[in-house]
Structures are given as C-alpha cells and as structure tokens.
Amino acid sequence: MDIFYIDLRTKENGENEMHRSGCKHLPEQTKRYYVGLFGTCNEALKEAKKIFPKSNGCPFCCKACCSNVVRKITVKETVG
C-alpha cells in the first residue's frame, strides 16, 4: 500500500500529476492534495479523477498509470 498525492499545480496540458509518497518529484506539502492509501496507482488515479478529472500518473513513480509513458511491447515470434 502506498500514499498518493495530486500536484495542485495544473500543467500546461491541463493535467494534475499524481505522485507516490517519497517520489523525488512530489511537490511541497502546500502544493499537493492527499488522495489516500491505495494498493495500486490505478486505484488511486480513479479516486483522484473524482476531484481532478484530468489527473495523470507521474512518469517516474506511477508509470503504470501514466498515459504519457511509452510502454515497450515485446512480441515473441515462432518459427516452425
């Protein structure tokens, strides 16, 4: 379980970035909103979007729920 926060500073694209406690990009206490304690960033993001509809995960601490992260997909080829 991790504690999640939303950055109160809206980015140029209209998003508010969500961070895990301990992230090096977590804003200071007066510039963040406590989302809660969750098992996954996807659960936390769902809750965050109730208050900040354009929330997105931090590309450093919440990669699994960051729509701006390009995910590498591997495809196994079978020869036969």
FENHUQUI-V362869 format. One line per field, one symbol per residue. ss: DSSP state (~ for helix, > for strand, _ for the rest). phi: phi as a letter, one per 20 degrees, with the letter a starting at -180 (. if undefined). burial: I if it has 16 or more other C-alpha atoms within 10 Angstrom, else O. Layout:
ss: ???
phi: ???
burial: ???
This chain:
ss: _>>>>>>________>>>>>________~~~>>>>>>>__~~~~~~~~______>>>_____~~~_______________
phi: .cedcdffeffgenedeecegnffdfffgfdbdfeqdcfcfffffgffffdcgdfbfffddcgfcdfeeeeeddceedda
burial: OOIIIIIIOOOOOOIIIIIIOOOOIIIOOOOIIOIIIIOOIIOIIIIIOOOIOOIIIIIOIIIOIIOOOOOOOOOOOOOO
